[in-house]
Amino acid sequence: ARPPSQAPHPPFRVVRVGCMCQRVMANPDDSGAPKEGGGGGDERFRVSCNWRRPFAEMRNDLNRRRPHYLSDWTDAYTRKVVSSALFMFFTSIAPGITFSALLGDQTRVDGRAQLGPVEVILSTAVTGSIFAIFGGQPLVIVGVTGPVTIFTIAVFNISDALGIDFLPFYCWVQIWAALMHMGLAASNACSLITLVTRYSCETFGMLIAVIYIYNGLRNLITYFVDLDPQPALLSLVVGLGTTWLALLLTSARSWSILNRTARTLLADYGATASIFFFCFVPYMGANYDLTPAAHGDNITASTITTLDVPDAVEPSADRGWLINPADCPAWAIVLAIVPALILTVLFFFDHNVSSLLAQAPEFGLKKGTAYHWDFFVIGVQMLVTGLLGIPPVNGLIPQAPLHTDSLCEKEWRTRPAGHSAHDKVEVITHCHEQRVSGLAQAVLIGLTLCALTVLGYIPIAALDGLFIYMGIASFGGNSFYQRLVLFITDPARRAARGLDFLDGVPSGVVRRYTALQLLILACIFGVTLVPYANCLFPVLIAVLVPLRIVTLPKLFGRENVDALDADGNAPDLARHSADADGAAEGTVGGAAAGTICAEDGEAGPGAATEVV
């Protein structure tokens, strides 16, 4: 959330700053009508990608990030990096293993999986290390995502229906997509991401959160169908217990017990500690009899479900590590261009949105962006994953913004005239921008290949609980979620939500705008559940951009949409730093990333804030 304005937000337009496109506030008198000779359209969203100067934006990205490369390593000497690396390890390995189980189940040929845990872990470790070292924005965490899993299964179904070998066809899909990625980066096309507003980002972020929560809850319910009552109940306790304990401990900064250092440690390591604890719960006391370890490592209806991992680090399919592209017929090579285009659309939106969320203004980052260079690196990595026959990776949601948030130093401050614990707000004072935590989590994931047997003891229910926690944690700072809460908020207390648009936008418009966004979210989520059609959902995500630019202003009014879709503001880091010198918990006004909303327009005395 961010400090609100005292008046409705004026429209914004796209201008060029150097070679980069940015949305800036337009003249209040600018109606956005087509200019003479301008060819029509909304002037606020006109973007020039400078097609005639290839590689220009990539050079700018490198020039912007190069001065900070050394400090990206030297700034890592802090406790936050350790806790962040461990947190990212679990939040990356858990979905990766879960998605690998789904891939192993849905990509079987003659009873043998074509992709499985080894491929997913290898892909995440190798590409994560490359991106942490050579990527422009190392705070972005890359890995195999749910949308990539859905897409891969759709490609497998297509290859199976056409009677062609899956892996060579999958290889060509990635080769074509890699070339498209590098071409888009070289032609400065990533400047188009400027058109992606908070509306599209938050809708996509909510989609991923809903998918995580849905999968976690579905698995916990399925245990009561597939397992006997006792292991099913134990799985439910482990799953919900992981979620509850992670939510409890990560909120420790707001506690009134223990000292400040202890509360900070609990908040930083809370999610990791909850996973560790509930992974051991099934092996405590009489619970041990309900584990596969007590039954010769055999998973049955009378035991809980643990991870199914191979005994050795080898491809799931009967093949070598390198794919021979020549094994794919010529007509299928050409046909692979179609799914490659869909994959490119998905990654163009998914990766750049994850990068946008990881670099949200609320975090107050200082070292600059590198959208074009990062997208080029993703393309190069796709060549590697394609030839290895392993899934491609891109920026993870919600892991990328959670990574940035986990590296932020925060303090609880007292609101002006505050007299109780409810008058405290959490503010960001600094963010540790570095490469070590991203590299460390990738290396830790790679090391799990040397301990596959140990992974086999992890109860899947604990990972289901982590899924639910990650989905809930990603709601913080999402104005879409906050507007949904307004539907059940007492009208007399709506102002206490601290949402800046409440004074400038009619409540009826807010409800209709949110209801339409919820309907769109439900439709896209429904598409992800439909076989074959699920590979088209990236196109629906991309349609959100023209929908926001063209349709929503006509339905709800341009000023209303601009206010509802306003960007966040960076925290006043200098002010916070100065306040920190005066007192451990001083009085502040302003905003913190995803944790507070303000009721006054500017940071400073009199700015009221509320924990959301």
C-alpha positions in Angstrom: 0.0 0.0 0.0 1.1 3.6 -0.3 0.3 7.0 1.1 -2.9 8.3 -0.7 -3.3 11.6 -2.4 -5.5 14.3 -1.2 -7.1 14.6 -4.6 -8.0 12.2 -7.4 -4.9 11.1 -9.3 -4.4 13.1 -12.5 -4.0 11.0 -15.7 -0.5 9.8 -16.7 1.2 9.5 -20.0 4.1 7.7 -21.4 7.3 9.6 -22.2 10.8 8.8 -23.0 13.5 9.3 -20.4 16.8 8.6 -22.1 15.9 5.4 -24.0 13.5 4.1 -21.4 9.7 4.5 -21.5 8.1 5.6 -18.3 4.6 6.7 -17.3 4.6 10.1 -15.8 1.9 12.5 -14.6 0.3 14.3 -17.4 -1.0 17.9 -17.5 -4.4 17.9 -15.7 -5.9 19.6 -18.7 -4.8 16.7 -21.0 -8.0 14.8 -21.8 -6.1 12.1 -23.5 -7.8 12.7 -26.7 -6.0 11.8 -29.9 -3.6 14.5 -31.0 -3.7 15.9 -34.5 -1.7 13.7 -36.7 -1.1 11.3 -33.8 -3.1 8.4 -35.3 -5.6 8.2 -32.5 -5.5 6.2 -29.3 -4.8 7.2 -25.7 -1.9 9.5 -25.5 -1.1 8.5 -21.9 -0.2 5.0 -23.1 1.8 5.8 -26.2 5.1 3.9 -26.1 8.1 4.1 -28.4 10.3 1.1 -28.2 13.0 2.6 -30.4 13.1 -0.3 -32.9 15.7 1.4 -35.0 18.4 1.1 -32.3 18.8 -2.6 -31.6 20.5 -3.5 -28.3 20.2 0.1 -27.1 18.2 -0.8 -24.0 20.4 -3.8 -23.2 23.4 -1.5 -23.2 21.6 1.0 -21.0 20.7 -1.8 -18.6 24.3 -3.0 -18.4 25.6 0.6 -18.0 23.0 1.1 -15.2 23.9 -2.0 -13.3 27.6 -2.3 -13.9 28.7 0.3 -11.2 26.8 -1.8 -8.6 28.1 -5.2 -9.5 30.9 -5.3 -6.9 28.6 -4.0 -4.2 26.1 -6.7 -5.1 28.5 -9.1 -3.5 30.0 -6.9 -0.7 26.5 -5.8 0.5 25.7 -9.4 1.3 27.4 -9.5 4.7 24.3 -9.3 6.8 22.1 -11.8 8.8 19.2 -11.0 6.5 20.9 -12.7 3.6 21.1 -16.0 5.5 17.4 -16.0 6.6 16.3 -14.9 3.1 18.4 -17.7 1.4 16.9 -20.3 3.6 13.3 -18.9 3.1 13.8 -18.8 -0.6 15.2 -22.3 -0.6 12.0 -23.8 0.9 9.6 -21.6 -1.1 11.4 -22.6 -4.3 12.1 -26.3 -3.7 8.6 -27.0 -2.4 6.6 -25.8 -5.5 9.3 -27.3 -7.7 9.0 -30.7 -6.2 5.2 -30.5 -6.3 5.2 -29.4 -9.9 7.6 -32.2 -10.7 5.3 -34.8 -9.2 2.5 -33.4 -11.5 4.8 -33.5 -14.5 5.9 -37.1 -13.7 2.2 -38.1 -13.5 1.1 -36.3 -16.7 4.0 -37.0 -19.0 4.2 -40.7 -19.0 5.1 -42.8 -22.1 4.8 -46.5 -21.8 4.5 -46.1 -18.0 7.7 -44.0 -17.6 7.7 -40.3 -16.9 9.5 -38.0 -19.3 10.1 -35.3 -16.7 10.3 -35.5 -12.9 12.0 -34.2 -9.8 15.6 -34.5 -11.1 14.8 -32.4 -14.2 13.0 -29.7 -12.2 15.6 -29.5 -9.5 18.4 -29.4 -12.1 16.7 -26.7 -14.1 16.0 -24.5 -11.0 19.6 -24.9 -9.6 21.4 -24.3 -12.9 19.4 -21.4 -14.2 19.0 -19.9 -10.7 22.8 -19.8 -10.3 23.3 -18.3 -13.8 20.7 -15.6 -13.2 22.1 -14.7 -9.8 25.5 -14.2 -11.3 24.8 -12.7 -14.7 21.2 -11.3 -14.3 20.7 -7.6 -14.1 18.2 -7.7 -11.2 19.4 -10.5 -8.9 16.5 -10.0 -6.5 14.3 -11.8 -9.0 14.1 -15.5 -8.1 13.7 -17.8 -11.2 12.4 -21.3 -11.3 9.8 -23.7 -12.8 6.4 -22.2 -12.3 2.9 -23.5 -12.2 2.0 -21.9 -15.5 5.1 -23.5 -17.1 4.0 -26.9 -15.7 0.5 -26.4 -17.2 2.1 -25.3 -20.5 4.5 -28.3 -20.5 1.7 -30.8 -20.0 -0.3 -29.2 -22.8 2.7 -29.5 -25.1 3.0 -33.2 -24.1 -0.6 -33.8 -24.9 -0.2 -32.1 -28.3 2.9 -34.2 -29.1 1.1 -37.4 -28.0 -1.9 -36.6 -30.2 0.3 -36.0 -33.2 2.3 -39.1 -32.6 5.7 -37.4 -32.3 8.4 -37.8 -29.6 7.8 -35.3 -26.8 11.3 -34.3 -25.7 12.7 -33.4 -29.2 9.5 -31.4 -29.9 9.7 -29.8 -26.4 13.4 -29.0 -27.3 12.4 -27.1 -30.5 9.6 -25.3 -28.6 12.2 -23.9 -26.3 14.7 -23.2 -29.1 12.2 -21.1 -31.0 11.1 -19.4 -27.8 14.7 -18.6 -26.9 15.2 -16.9 -30.2 12.0 -14.9 -29.7 13.1 -13.9 -26.3 16.5 -12.7 -27.5 14.9 -10.9 -30.5 12.5 -9.1 -28.2 15.2 -8.0 -25.8 17.5 -6.9 -28.7 14.7 -4.8 -30.3 14.0 -3.0 -27.0 10.5 -4.5 -26.9 10.6 -4.9 -23.1 9.8 -1.2 -22.9 6.2 -2.3 -23.6 6.1 -3.6 -20.0 5.6 0.1 -19.2 2.0 -0.5 -20.3 1.5 -3.1 -17.6 -0.1 -1.3 -14.7 -0.9 -2.3 -11.2 -4.3 -3.7 -12.4 -2.6 -6.4 -14.6 0.2 -7.2 -12.0 -2.2 -7.6 -9.1 -4.7 -9.7 -11.2 -1.8 -12.0 -12.2 -0.4 -12.1 -8.7 -3.8 -13.0 -7.3 -4.1 -15.8 -9.9 -0.9 -17.4 -8.8 -1.9 -17.0 -5.1 -5.2 -18.6 -5.8 -3.5 -21.5 -7.7 -1.2 -22.1 -4.7 -4.0 -22.0 -2.1 -6.2 -24.2 -4.3 -3.6 -26.8 -4.8 -2.7 -26.9 -1.1 -6.3 -27.2 0.1 -7.2 -29.7 -2.7 -4.3 -32.0 -1.6 -5.3 -31.8 2.1 -8.9 -32.7 1.2 -7.8 -35.5 -1.2 -5.9 -37.2 1.7 -9.3 -38.1 3.2 -10.3 -39.8 0.0 -7.0 -41.7 -0.7 -5.8 -42.5 2.8 -7.1 -44.1 6.0 -8.6 -41.7 8.6 -5.5 -41.6 10.9 -2.9 -40.6 8.2 -5.4 -38.3 6.6 -6.0 -36.5 9.9 -2.2 -36.3 10.6 -1.7 -34.9 7.1 -4.3 -32.2 7.7 -2.7 -31.3 11.1 0.8 -31.1 9.4 -0.5 -29.0 6.5 -2.6 -26.5 8.4 -0.1 -26.4 11.2 2.7 -25.4 8.8 0.5 -22.5 7.5 -0.6 -21.4 11.0 2.9 -21.4 12.5 4.5 -19.7 9.5 1.8 -16.9 9.7 2.2 -16.6 13.4 6.0 -16.4 13.6 6.5 -14.1 10.6 4.2 -11.6 12.3 6.5 -11.6 15.4 7.6 -8.0 14.8 4.2 -6.8 16.0 4.3 -8.8 19.3 4.6 -7.1 22.6 6.5 -10.0 24.2 10.3 -10.7 23.9 12.9 -8.1 23.0 13.3 -6.6 19.6 16.1 -8.8 18.5 14.2 -12.0 19.3 11.1 -10.8 17.5 13.2 -9.9 14.4 14.8 -13.3 14.4 11.5 -15.1 14.7 10.0 -13.1 11.9 13.0 -13.7 9.6 13.2 -17.4 10.2 9.6 -18.1 11.1 8.6 -19.7 7.8 11.7 -21.9 7.7 11.2 -22.9 11.3 7.6 -23.9 10.8 8.5 -26.2 7.8 11.3 -27.8 9.8 9.1 -28.4 12.8 6.1 -29.9 11.0 8.4 -32.1 8.8 9.5 -33.7 12.0 6.0 -34.0 13.6 5.1 -37.2 11.7 8.2 -38.9 13.1 7.5 -38.0 16.7 6.2 -40.7 19.1 3.3 -42.9 17.9 3.0 -40.8 14.7 6.0 -42.7 13.4 3.8 -45.7 12.7 1.9 -43.7 10.2 5.0 -42.9 8.1 6.3 -44.9 5.1 9.6 -45.3 7.0 7.9 -47.6 9.4 6.6 -49.7 6.6 9.8 -50.4 4.6 9.6 -47.0 2.8 6.3 -48.1 1.1 3.6 -45.5 0.7 0.2 -47.1 1.3 -3.3 -46.0 2.3 -2.2 -46.5 6.0 0.7 -44.1 5.8 1.1 -40.4 5.1 2.3 -39.3 1.7 6.0 -38.4 1.4 8.0 -37.2 -1.6 8.5 -39.8 -4.3 12.1 -39.2 -5.5 14.4 -41.3 -7.6 17.3 -43.3 -6.2 19.9 -41.7 -8.5 20.6 -38.5 -10.3 19.6 -39.6 -13.8 17.0 -38.5 -16.4 13.5 -39.7 -15.7 13.1 -41.1 -19.2 15.4 -43.7 -20.8 17.7 -41.2 -22.5 21.0 -39.3 -22.2 21.2 -35.8 -20.8 21.3 -34.0 -24.2 18.4 -33.9 -26.6 19.1 -34.4 -30.3 17.0 -31.8 -32.1 17.3 -33.8 -35.3 15.0 -36.5 -33.8 12.1 -34.2 -34.5 10.5 -34.3 -38.0 10.7 -31.1 -40.1 7.0 -30.4 -40.1 6.9 -30.7 -36.3 9.9 -28.3 -36.1 7.9 -25.7 -37.9 4.8 -26.5 -35.9 6.8 -25.9 -32.7 6.8 -22.2 -33.5 3.1 -21.9 -32.4 3.6 -23.2 -28.8 6.9 -21.3 -28.7 5.0 -18.1 -29.4 2.5 -18.8 -26.6 5.5 -19.6 -24.2 7.1 -16.3 -25.2 3.9 -14.4 -24.5 3.7 -16.1 -21.1 7.3 -15.3 -20.2 7.1 -11.8 -21.5 4.3 -11.1 -19.1 5.2 -13.5 -16.2 8.9 -12.7 -15.9 8.6 -9.0 -16.4 5.7 -8.8 -13.9 7.6 -10.8 -11.4 10.5 -8.3 -11.9 8.1 -5.4 -11.5 6.7 -6.8 -8.3 10.2 -7.5 -6.9 11.2 -3.9 -7.7 7.9 -2.2 -6.5 8.4 1.4 -5.5 7.4 0.5 -1.9 10.6 -1.4 -1.4 12.7 1.7 -2.1 15.4 0.0 -4.3 18.3 2.1 -5.5 20.4 0.1 -7.9 18.3 0.3 -11.0 16.4 -2.0 -13.4 17.5 -4.3 -16.2 14.4 -5.6 -17.9 15.9 -6.0 -21.4 19.1 -7.7 -20.3 17.3 -10.0 -17.9 14.9 -11.1 -20.7 17.9 -11.8 -22.9 19.4 -13.9 -20.1 16.1 -15.8 -19.8 16.3 -16.5 -23.5 19.9 -17.8 -23.3 18.9 -20.0 -20.4 16.1 -21.4 -22.4 18.5 -22.7 -25.0 20.3 -24.6 -22.3 17.1 -26.1 -20.8 15.8 -27.0 -24.2 18.9 -28.9 -25.2 19.0 -30.7 -21.8 15.3 -31.6 -22.1 14.4 -29.9 -18.8 11.6 -27.3 -18.1 12.4 -23.6 -18.8 12.3 -21.1 -16.0 11.3 -17.5 -15.5 10.7 -15.1 -12.6 8.7 -16.6 -9.8 5.5 -15.1 -8.2 5.2 -14.7 -5.3 8.8 -15.8 -4.5 10.4 -12.8 -6.3 8.6 -10.0 -4.3 8.8 -12.2 -1.1 12.5 -12.4 -1.7 12.8 -8.6 -1.8 10.6 -8.2 1.2 12.6 -10.7 3.2 15.7 -8.6 2.6 14.1 -5.4 3.9 15.0 -4.0 7.3 11.8 -3.0 9.1 10.9 -1.2 12.2 7.7 -0.7 14.2 7.0 3.0 14.7 4.3 4.8 16.7 1.8 6.8 14.8 1.4 10.5 15.8 -0.7 10.7 18.9 -0.6 6.9 19.2 -1.3 5.4 22.6 -1.7 1.7 22.1 -0.2 -1.3 20.2 -2.8 -0.6 17.4 -1.1 2.7 16.8 2.1 1.1 15.7 3.1 0.7 12.0 5.8 -1.3 10.3 8.0 0.7 8.0 10.9 -0.3 5.7 14.2 1.4 6.6 16.5 -0.3 4.2 16.7 -3.2 1.6 19.8 -5.3 1.1 20.2 -5.4 -2.7 22.7 -8.2 -3.4 23.3 -11.4 -5.3 24.3 -13.9 -2.6 20.9 -14.9 -1.3 19.6 -15.8 -4.8 22.8 -17.7 -5.6 22.8 -19.5 -2.2 19.2 -20.7 -2.6 20.0 -22.0 -6.1 23.1 -23.8 -4.8 21.1 -25.3 -1.9 18.5 -26.6 -4.3 21.3 -28.1 -6.5 22.7 -29.8 -3.4 19.5 -31.6 -2.8 20.4 -33.8 -5.8 23.0 -35.2 -3.5 20.5 -36.0 -0.8 17.5 -37.3 -2.7 16.9 -40.0 -0.1 16.5 -37.3 2.6 14.0 -35.5 0.5 12.0 -38.7 0.4 11.2 -38.3 4.1 9.5 -34.9 3.7 5.7 -35.1 4.1 3.9 -33.6 1.2 1.4 -32.2 3.6 4.0 -29.8 5.0 4.6 -28.5 1.4 0.9 -28.2 1.0 0.8 -26.0 4.1 3.7 -23.9 2.7 1.7 -23.4 -0.5 -1.2 -22.1 1.4 1.1 -19.8 3.4 2.7 -18.4 0.3 -0.6 -17.7 -1.3 -1.9 -15.9 1.9 1.4 -14.0 2.3 1.2 -12.6 -1.3 -2.1 -10.8 -0.4 -0.2 -8.2 1.6 -0.1 -4.9 -0.3 -2.4 -6.2 -3.1 -5.0 -3.5 -3.6 -7.2 -6.0 -5.4 -7.4 -8.1 -2.2 -7.9 -5.0 -0.1 -10.8 -4.0 -2.3 -12.3 -7.4 -2.0 -12.2 -7.0 1.8 -14.3 -3.9 1.4 -17.2 -6.0 0.4 -17.4 -7.4 4.0 -16.2 -4.3 5.8 -18.5 -2.3 8.0 -19.4 0.9 6.0 -18.8 2.9 9.1 -15.2 1.7 9.3 -14.2 1.7 5.6 -12.1 4.8 6.1 -10.0 2.8 8.6 -8.8 0.6 5.8 -6.6 3.6 4.7 -7.3 3.2 1.0 -6.5 6.4 -0.8 -9.2 6.1 -3.5 -12.1 5.9 -1.1 -12.6 9.7 -0.9 -12.2 10.3 -4.6 -14.0 7.3 -6.2 -17.7 6.5 -5.6 -18.2 3.3 -3.6 -20.4 1.9 -6.4 -17.7 2.3 -8.9 -15.2 0.6 -6.6 -17.6 -2.4 -6.1 -18.3 -2.8 -9.9 -14.6 -2.4 -10.8 -13.6 -5.0 -8.2 -16.4 -7.4 -9.2 -15.3 -7.3 -12.8 -11.7 -7.9 -11.9 -12.9 -10.9 -9.7 -14.9 -12.2 -12.6 -11.9 -12.0 -14.9 -9.7 -13.7 -12.3 -12.3 -16.6 -12.0 -12.5 -17.0 -15.7 -8.7 -17.2 -16.2 -8.4 -19.6 -13.2 -11.1 -21.8 -14.8 -9.2 -21.9 -18.0 -6.1 -23.2 -16.2 -8.2 -26.2 -15.1 -9.3 -27.2 -18.6 -7.1 -29.7 -20.5 -5.6 -28.5 -23.8 -7.3 -25.1 -23.4 -5.1 -24.4 -20.3 -2.1 -23.6 -22.6 -3.9 -20.5 -23.8 -4.2 -18.8 -20.4 -1.1 -16.7 -21.1 -2.9 -15.0 -23.9 -5.8 -14.1 -21.5 -3.3 -12.6 -19.1 -1.8 -10.5 -21.9 -5.3 -9.3 -22.8 -5.5 -7.6 -19.4 -3.2 -4.8 -20.7 -5.5 -3.5 -23.6 -8.5 -4.1 -21.4 -7.0 -1.7 -18.8 -6.0 0.8 -21.4 -9.1 0.8 -23.6 -12.1 -0.7 -21.9 -12.0 0.1 -18.2 -11.8 3.9 -18.7 -15.0 3.7 -20.8 -16.8 1.6 -18.2 -15.8 3.4 -15.0 -14.4 6.8 -16.1 -10.7 7.6 -16.7 -10.1 9.5 -13.5 -11.7 6.7 -11.4 -9.6 4.0 -13.1 -6.4 6.0 -12.7 -7.1 6.4 -9.0 -8.0 2.8 -8.5 -4.9 1.7 -10.5 -2.4 4.1 -9.1 1.2 3.0 -8.6 2.7 2.8 -5.1 5.2 5.3 -3.8 8.7 4.6 -2.5 9.2 4.8 1.3 10.9 7.9 2.7 14.1 5.9 3.5 16.1 9.0 4.4 13.4 10.1 6.9 13.2 6.6 8.4 17.0 6.5 8.7 17.0 9.8 10.5 14.2 8.7 12.8 16.0 5.5 13.6 19.0 7.4 14.9 16.7 9.2 17.4 14.8 6.2 18.8 14.4 2.5 18.4 10.7 3.0 17.9 10.0 6.6 16.9 7.0 8.4 15.4 6.7 8.3 11.7 4.4 9.0 8.8 4.8 7.3 5.4 4.4 3.9 3.9 6.0 0.4 4.1 6.0 -2.1 1.3 2.8 -4.1 1.4 2.3 -3.6 5.2 0.6 -0.3 5.8 -1.8 2.1 4.3 -1.9 5.8 5.0 -4.7 8.2 5.3 -2.8 11.3 4.7 -1.2 12.5 1.5 2.4 13.0 2.6 4.8 11.4 5.0 5.4 13.5 8.0 3.7 14.7 11.2 0.0 14.0 11.0 0.1 11.1 8.6 -2.1 8.4 10.0 -1.3 4.8 9.0 -2.8 1.4 9.7 -1.5 -2.2 9.7 -3.3 -4.1 7.0 
